[in-house]
Amino acid sequence: MAVLEKIRQRTTVLILIIGMALFAFVISGVFTNSGSGSPMGGSAIGSVNGEEISIDDFRQKLEVAAQRAGSQATTVQLVNQVWNTELRRNLLNQEIEDLGISVEGDQIMNFIKNTPSYSNQPEFQDENGIFSESLFIAAVADWKANNPYRYSLWLQDELAIIQSAKEQMYFNLVKAGVGTTLEEGKFDYKLANDKVDISYVRMPFSAVPDTTITVTAGEIEAYIKDNPAMFKQEPARDIRFVYFEEKASKEDEQAVKDAVIALLSDIEEYNENSAATEKVAGFLNTTDLAAFLERNSDSAYDTIYRTKNEIVTTFRDSIITLSPGDTFGPYKENNAYKVSKLVAKKNNGAVKASHILISYVGAERVSPSVTRTKEAARTEANRLLAEAKKSNTVFAELARDNSDGPTASRGGDLGFFQDGEMTPKFNDFVFSNRVDAIGLVETEFGFHIVRVDDKQDIFQIATLSRDIAPSEQTINTIFTQATKFEMDVTENPKEYVTIAKEGNYDVRSVNKLLAMDENLPGLAAQRAVVQWAFNEDTDLGAIKRFNVNNGYAIVQLTARYRSGTMTVADASATALPILRKEKKAAWILKNKSGNTLESFAAASGQSVETASALSVKSPIIPGAGREAFVVGKAFNLSEGATSSLLVGETGVFLVQLNKKQEATALDSYATYAEALKAGTQNSIFFSSYNALKETAEIEDNRAVFY
């Protein structure tokens, strides 16, 4: 009933929206000539070094990925996932083909042996549990003859195995070219273990006010020219929007609250069947809570008894202190007005218990590893019962070391449960004994040493709930406001912000949107907005209305960024702090000189500090952060010597070396050489792939299709 009322409330606005949608559909058919195929009429979603990635093949793989992911990922996330996989496969295959790498049958079988999804399957294992090539080959032959679907899955897996095997061979070849010498191992050891103690003075860059430093556009432009790799940019867009949310007004909220209050009391209602006025019980007096809530509430009747911690409401402390039949509310929670009734309460209705199960051959669900007889189990259970009752015994440890049950790893903890959830004899013991009681119970599963850990009251609560939703009048008002704003800014796009301010609307900006982005702050996933912004037919300053998240967004395209090098304005956020720091360093070097720690401290208004046990591999100066250059320079000083002024990451330093301690010489540096080699080889996969990717010519048309 509550749902039907919402539909009736929205009748007018639904008619308006459907009408506009049909009008837009007709207009789009007049002025465009788009078919059902790809947006660009092409057949490739991209290319790698001139080799196309077929859109048809891509769609098939996307469909498989979607089936596997279910509802756990959005379409754009899956598109990106499949694209990255295809990009990687194409890049590596080109290298593999150039190198002439191929995989033979024995190599495929060896790979399968080391693939757990196959080698651990019982159907492919012999009587000793060892993977059998003959059993596997026979199984594949049987699939081919009798199970076409399973065979088709295997063919897909086979291709993936061949691909993985080729890639493994490729990376092994690259790894084979990586080695380290004992001298390199020694050098790495010393970088980590040679230590210095220093005294220093640091004048931080923050001590020079930004307002005293001027960086010109020409200097930023020159820096961009000297460091082009830092300022590469992808195609991007800036947009701004005003969001008109279909949100309940204060009057709507009050109306919902009043409706909830009205449902509490009995009412007189005319019954057409009996042709008489009858009393209809309200929430306070109804004897059929399930039927009442089914008719009048937006949430169903929860008949389950729950402990205090299981009651999901911030008002639970107030509700559980009620007497059965009493109500609490109305209260506002989770965008709804609610009234809760305590229907019933059971004192100590939930028990928390732990147990040690001693099973035997013939008991139900007995583990195959259990070989003891019933009498042996009884004897062992009595022994453990006596042990459990000792004051110094930790029950959880006893259960962990002796229980045959699945809760052994949890110290026998069964958590809280209610009356009737356990097997009868076990149930009777825990509910009829006090907390901390320990006893022996025999059930069909074996002998249980049971301890009652805790008891809690449980409560049955019925909640009348009405969602706070905008009324039809509010929806129509919001629709009208959005339409008027859209018309005003369409006529005067340059006055977008001014018109929004006049209407007291919040303008939200989103900068540097990328072609495959989908989430907009405040609007969540809005792929259609991003696609519109990147459409070549969308002019700068263009405005479009989108139906989003129970409302409307009036969006304007405010900037376009082409791929290539950033402009001075766009690069300023990165370049300005760097250039400002360089100028601050130059100013300090010119104006705050000093040959001793004391003189530089006096000139710069700083103090002399100390730092101990610094290494090249860990150049962290307390209070200053990571200063690799400064620490490295300290290692080049003689004990007692003072450096020249050094420009670090966070300021200008003057350093005096107090002590240098060289690491103890080792008989062999083989261990360090091997560790260095292993670390380098472990990074081969990422570094070699990234190198291929950086030098490849990649055309990415994902945004055209998705």
NORLINDA-V849797 format. One record per pair of residues at least 4 apart in sequence whose ideal C-beta (glycine too) atoms are under 6 Angstrom apart, sorted by the first residue. I is the first residue (numbers start at 1). J is the second residue. If there is no record, write none. Layout:
I & J
I & J
This chain:
1 & 295
2 & 298
6 & 469
9 & 471
9 & 472
10 & 14
12 & 476
13 & 475
13 & 476
13 & 479
28 & 32
38 & 42
38 & 705
39 & 704
40 & 704
43 & 55
44 & 52
44 & 53
45 & 53
45 & 55
45 & 58
45 & 701
45 & 705
46 & 53
46 & 699
46 & 700
46 & 701
47 & 51
47 & 52
47 & 699
48 & 90
48 & 91
48 & 696
48 & 698
49 & 696
49 & 697
53 & 86
61 & 82
62 & 78
62 & 82
65 & 78
65 & 82
66 & 78
69 & 73
73 & 77
73 & 78
76 & 518
79 & 702
79 & 706
83 & 702
89 & 93
91 & 692
91 & 696
92 & 96
92 & 167
96 & 101
96 & 166
96 & 170
101 & 166
101 & 169
101 & 170
103 & 107
103 & 108
103 & 162
103 & 165
103 & 166
107 & 165
108 & 161
109 & 133
111 & 161
111 & 165
112 & 118
113 & 119
113 & 131
116 & 120
119 & 131
124 & 131
124 & 135
124 & 136
125 & 129
125 & 131
126 & 130
126 & 132
142 & 146
143 & 147
143 & 150
143 & 151
143 & 154
144 & 151
171 & 684
171 & 685
174 & 684
174 & 688
175 & 681
175 & 684
178 & 680
178 & 681
180 & 184
180 & 673
180 & 676
180 & 677
182 & 669
182 & 673
185 & 669
185 & 672
185 & 673
185 & 676
186 & 669
188 & 672
188 & 676
189 & 193
189 & 669
189 & 672
190 & 194
190 & 663
191 & 616
191 & 617
192 & 615
192 & 617
193 & 663
194 & 662
194 & 663
195 & 613
195 & 615
195 & 661
196 & 614
196 & 634
196 & 635
196 & 660
197 & 612
197 & 658
197 & 659
198 & 611
198 & 634
198 & 655
198 & 657
198 & 658
199 & 597
199 & 608
199 & 610
199 & 656
199 & 658
200 & 609
200 & 653
200 & 655
201 & 597
201 & 600
201 & 601
201 & 606
201 & 608
201 & 654
202 & 624
202 & 651
202 & 653
203 & 207
203 & 588
203 & 592
203 & 604
203 & 606
203 & 651
203 & 652
204 & 650
204 & 651
205 & 581
205 & 584
205 & 651
208 & 584
213 & 580
213 & 583
215 & 219
215 & 576
215 & 579
215 & 580
217 & 568
219 & 579
220 & 568
220 & 572
220 & 575
221 & 568
223 & 575
223 & 579
224 & 231
224 & 571
228 & 565
231 & 565
231 & 566
231 & 571
233 & 561
233 & 566
234 & 514
234 & 563
235 & 515
235 & 563
236 & 512
236 & 513
236 & 514
236 & 561
237 & 513
237 & 533
238 & 511
238 & 558
238 & 559
239 & 510
239 & 533
239 & 555
239 & 557
240 & 507
240 & 509
240 & 556
240 & 558
241 & 508
241 & 553
241 & 555
242 & 500
242 & 505
242 & 507
242 & 554
243 & 553
244 & 478
244 & 481
244 & 482
244 & 551
244 & 552
245 & 551
246 & 470
246 & 475
246 & 478
246 & 550
246 & 551
248 & 252
248 & 253
248 & 468
248 & 469
248 & 470
249 & 474
252 & 470
252 & 471
252 & 474
253 & 468
256 & 337
256 & 466
256 & 468
257 & 330
257 & 337
259 & 466
260 & 330
260 & 337
260 & 466
263 & 282
263 & 283
263 & 296
264 & 282
264 & 283
264 & 284
265 & 282
266 & 279
266 & 281
266 & 282
266 & 285
267 & 280
268 & 277
269 & 280
270 & 277
271 & 276
271 & 278
281 & 285
281 & 286
283 & 464
286 & 292
288 & 292
289 & 301
289 & 462
290 & 301
293 & 297
293 & 301
297 & 464
297 & 465
298 & 465
298 & 466
298 & 467
299 & 465
301 & 462
305 & 458
305 & 460
306 & 310
306 & 311
307 & 350
307 & 456
307 & 458
308 & 320
311 & 316
315 & 319
315 & 331
316 & 320
318 & 328
319 & 328
319 & 340
320 & 459
322 & 326
322 & 342
324 & 342
324 & 344
324 & 345
327 & 339
327 & 341
328 & 340
329 & 338
329 & 339
329 & 340
330 & 337
330 & 339
331 & 338
332 & 337
333 & 338
335 & 468
336 & 465
336 & 467
336 & 468
337 & 466
338 & 463
338 & 465
339 & 464
340 & 461
340 & 463
341 & 462
342 & 461
343 & 460
343 & 462
344 & 460
345 & 459
346 & 458
347 & 457
348 & 455
349 & 458
350 & 416
350 & 418
350 & 456
350 & 458
351 & 430
351 & 455
352 & 416
352 & 453
352 & 454
353 & 414
353 & 430
353 & 452
353 & 453
354 & 395
354 & 412
354 & 413
354 & 451
354 & 453
355 & 412
355 & 448
355 & 450
356 & 384
356 & 399
356 & 402
356 & 403
356 & 412
356 & 449
357 & 403
357 & 404
357 & 405
357 & 446
357 & 448
358 & 377
358 & 380
358 & 381
358 & 446
358 & 447
359 & 363
359 & 366
359 & 370
359 & 404
359 & 446
360 & 372
360 & 373
360 & 374
360 & 377
360 & 446
363 & 445
363 & 446
364 & 444
364 & 445
366 & 370
370 & 404
372 & 376
372 & 377
377 & 446
377 & 447
381 & 440
381 & 447
384 & 402
384 & 449
385 & 440
385 & 449
387 & 393
388 & 393
388 & 395
388 & 398
388 & 438
388 & 449
389 & 438
393 & 398
395 & 451
396 & 411
398 & 402
399 & 403
399 & 411
399 & 412
400 & 408
400 & 411
403 & 408
403 & 412
407 & 412
417 & 421
419 & 431
422 & 426
422 & 427
423 & 443
425 & 441
425 & 443
426 & 441
426 & 443
428 & 432
429 & 439
429 & 441
429 & 450
430 & 452
433 & 437
433 & 452
435 & 452
435 & 454
435 & 455
437 & 452
438 & 451
439 & 450
440 & 449
441 & 448
441 & 450
442 & 447
470 & 474
470 & 475
482 & 552
485 & 554
486 & 545
486 & 554
488 & 499
489 & 496
489 & 499
489 & 543
490 & 543
493 & 541
493 & 543
495 & 499
496 & 556
497 & 507
500 & 505
500 & 507
508 & 522
510 & 520
513 & 517
513 & 530
515 & 534
515 & 703
516 & 702
516 & 703
517 & 530
518 & 525
518 & 527
519 & 524
519 & 525
520 & 526
523 & 548
523 & 549
526 & 548
529 & 546
529 & 555
532 & 538
532 & 544
533 & 557
534 & 703
538 & 542
538 & 557
540 & 557
542 & 557
543 & 556
544 & 555
545 & 552
545 & 554
546 & 553
547 & 552
548 & 553
566 & 570
566 & 571
571 & 575
572 & 576
575 & 579
576 & 580
585 & 647
585 & 652
587 & 591
588 & 592
588 & 652
589 & 645
592 & 603
592 & 604
594 & 599
594 & 600
594 & 603
597 & 601
597 & 608
597 & 654
597 & 656
600 & 604
600 & 654
601 & 606
601 & 607
601 & 608
611 & 621
611 & 622
614 & 631
619 & 626
619 & 627
619 & 628
619 & 631
620 & 626
621 & 627
624 & 650
625 & 650
627 & 631
627 & 648
627 & 649
628 & 632
629 & 648
630 & 646
630 & 648
630 & 653
633 & 643
633 & 646
634 & 655
634 & 657
637 & 641
637 & 657
639 & 657
639 & 660
641 & 657
642 & 656
643 & 655
645 & 652
645 & 654
646 & 653
647 & 652
648 & 653
669 & 673
683 & 687
684 & 688
686 & 690
702 & 706
